[in-house]
Amino acid sequence: MPFEGKQDLRVQKTRGIIKQTFKEMIMEMKASDIKIKELTERAMIHRKTFYLHYTCVEALFEDVMQELSEKYYEAIDKVSKDAPFSEVNQVFFEFMSGLDPYMEKIVCDESYRMFSDRFFDAMLSHNRSRHNPYSAFSKEEQNIINTFLGLSSVNIYRRWVADGKKIPVSRLIELSSSLFLNGISSVV
């Protein structure tokens, strides 16, 4: 858990250094290779200082992912709760296309999957807490619907990144909305 004490300038500065170093390491390493020893050496802080702010590397991941989640909530909360799926889809892809490179790596690199999966679960949970257009379905049916929507969205984004983002975001949104709303018959 992040240090919950007073947020004075020293605390903010130290956390900023820790997070910046962490982001640099994400760009260079797999998740399992990020160790506190190297992070603290790079950040030029004592390990004890790190532990004043975070209990472990996973807690730092959670803190960074929570910040990202809050940014997504801010973006999605700007549309009405019962917005049509196409608007929700647009917010998702516009948000994802604007990710910083380190976050893009967390989302797309297999070694960070555990953390990105939690992020996407939080996004889905937030969306459903705002509005659940599938409430008439059984819990099990809702799980299938949400799995389809969630995994499809995430994997479309990952494929777009893997392909070098050659399709404009507007076309990505248009195509994915069409596929979600009308299935494969909409493109054949």
SVG drawing of the C-alpha trace seen along z (x, -y; Angstrom):
<svg xmlns="http://www.w3.org/2000/svg" viewBox="-35 -21 57 40">
<polyline fill="none" stroke="black" stroke-width="0.4" points="0.0,0.0 1.2,-3.5 2.3,-5.5 -0.8,-7.2 0.9,-10.0 1.1,-13.7 1.6,-14.6 4.3,-17.2 6.6,-18.2 9.3,-15.7 6.8,-12.8 5.5,-14.0 9.1,-14.4 10.2,-11.0 7.1,-9.3 7.6,-11.1 11.2,-9.9 10.1,-6.3 7.4,-6.3 9.6,-7.9 12.3,-5.3 9.7,-2.6 8.2,-3.8 11.7,-3.8 12.3,-0.2 8.9,0.9 10.1,-0.3 13.3,1.8 12.3,4.9 9.7,7.6 7.6,7.3 9.4,10.2 12.8,8.4 11.8,5.2 13.4,5.5 13.4,3.0 17.2,3.2 17.7,2.0 14.8,-0.5 16.2,-2.2 19.8,-2.2 18.5,-3.9 16.3,-6.3 19.2,-7.0 17.2,-6.4 17.6,-4.0 15.5,-0.8 14.2,-1.9 12.8,-5.1 11.1,-2.9 9.4,-0.9 8.1,-4.0 6.0,-4.5 5.3,-1.0 5.4,2.4 6.6,4.1 6.9,3.7 3.3,5.0 2.0,2.2 3.8,-0.3 2.2,1.3 -1.2,1.1 -0.6,-2.6 0.3,-3.4 -2.7,-1.3 -5.0,-3.1 -3.9,-6.5 -4.7,-5.2 -8.0,-3.8 -9.0,-7.2 -8.1,-8.9 -10.4,-6.4 -13.2,-7.0 -12.9,-10.7 -13.1,-10.2 -16.1,-7.7 -18.0,-9.7 -18.3,-12.5 -20.7,-10.5 -24.3,-9.9 -24.8,-6.7 -27.0,-5.2 -24.9,-6.3 -25.2,-4.1 -22.5,-1.4 -20.8,-3.3 -20.1,-6.2 -18.6,-4.0 -16.5,-2.2 -15.3,-5.6 -14.3,-6.7 -12.4,-3.4 -10.4,-3.6 -9.7,-7.3 -8.5,-6.8 -6.4,-3.7 -4.8,-5.4 -3.6,-8.2 -1.7,-6.0 1.9,-6.9 4.4,-4.4 5.0,-2.6 1.3,-2.0 1.0,-0.8 3.7,1.7 1.9,2.8 -1.3,3.4 0.3,5.1 3.3,7.0 2.5,10.5 4.7,10.2 2.5,7.4 -0.8,9.2 -1.7,9.7 -1.6,5.9 -3.4,5.0 -6.1,7.6 -6.9,6.0 -7.0,2.6 -9.5,3.8 -11.6,5.6 -11.7,2.3 -12.8,0.5 -15.6,3.0 -16.7,2.9 -16.9,-0.9 -18.8,-0.9 -21.3,1.6 -21.7,-0.3 -22.7,-3.3 -25.1,-1.4 -25.8,2.2 -27.7,2.6 -27.5,6.4 -29.3,6.6 -32.2,8.6 -29.8,11.5 -28.7,14.0 -25.5,13.4 -23.8,16.2 -25.1,14.7 -23.8,11.3 -20.4,12.8 -20.3,14.2 -21.5,10.9 -19.0,8.9 -16.2,11.3 -16.9,11.0 -17.0,7.2 -14.0,6.8 -11.6,9.3 -12.6,8.2 -12.0,4.6 -8.6,5.2 -7.4,7.6 -8.5,5.3 -6.4,2.5 -3.5,4.9 -3.7,6.0 -3.9,2.3 -0.7,1.6 1.1,4.8 0.3,3.7 2.0,0.4 -1.2,-1.8 -1.5,-2.1 -5.2,-2.4 -6.4,-5.9 -8.1,-5.8 -11.3,-7.1 -11.4,-4.1 -10.5,-1.7 -13.5,-3.1 -15.8,-2.8 -14.7,0.7 -14.8,2.0 -18.2,0.4 -19.6,2.0 -18.2,5.4 -19.6,5.2 -23.0,4.0 -23.6,6.0 -21.0,8.8 -18.9,10.0 -21.9,9.6 -21.3,5.9 -18.0,6.2 -18.7,9.0"/>
</svg>
